[in-house]
Amino acid sequence: MHHGPGDTGAVSRRTHVTLTDEQYDFLHGESARTGLSVAELLRRAVDGTYRPEERRRVRGFDFAIGVWTKPDAAVAGRRAGIR
């Protein structure tokens, strides 16, 4: 692969994802609420769920208490990774 002047070497890939109506509505609602694009929300969701060590860290505290009889696997895995 040839990289031109000023090219950082970073390659972006485009993908197609099929969402339920509820997922679609939720993402677009979050996009409107946060001002972030749907694509950015999805990128953050992937990094936060599958590569939590890659997330940027900010100073502060994270405190959560939750009780689930059948937790969602992605949520349970994400919460277990916080130190």
N, C-alpha and C positions, 0 to 999 in steps of 0.2 A: 504494500500500500504506500502510495506517495503522499507525503505531507507537504503542503505549500508553506510559504513564508507566513509566520504568525500563527500557524496551526499548532494547537497545544497537544495534538495527538488523541484527544478525547473523541470517542466515536459515540454517537447517539443512535439508538435503534428505535424504530417505530413498531408498535404491536397493536393488535386488535383484540379487544376484550368484550365479551358479551356479558352484560349486567342485567339483573332483574330490574323491573320498574322501580322497586323500592330502593335498590342500591343506586340507581341512576339519580333518582330524586334526592336521595340523601347527599350524594356527592355534589350535586349542583347547588343544593342548599348550603352545604359547608363552604363551597366556593364563593357563594354570594356573601356568606357571613364573614369569612376570613379575608376575602380579597385575593386568595390564592387560586391559581388555575386548577381545574380538575386533574390535569396531568401532574402538576406539582403535588397535589394531595395524594395521588396514587404512588408517585415516586417515594414520598415520605412514608406512606403506609408500607411499601415493600421494604425500605431500609429499616424502618422501626420494628417490623415484625421479623424479618429474616436476617438482618444485619445490624442489630442494635449497637454494636461496637463502633459502627460507622456514623452514628448520629452525633450531631453537635451537642455539646453539653453547656448548660448555663448554670450559673450559681443559684443555689436555692435548695428547697426541700421538695421531696416527692413522698407523700404519705397517702396510702390507700388501704382501705379495709373493704373486703368484699366476701360475700358468702354466696356460692352458687352450688346448686345440686348437680348441674350439668354444664360446667363452664365451656365456652368456646375454646377450642385448642389454640388458636392464634392468640387470644387474649391471655390464656393461662401461660403460654410459652413466653410471651412478651413480659408479663409481670414477673415471672421467675428469674428473668435475666437482669433485673435491676439490683444493684448492690448498694 
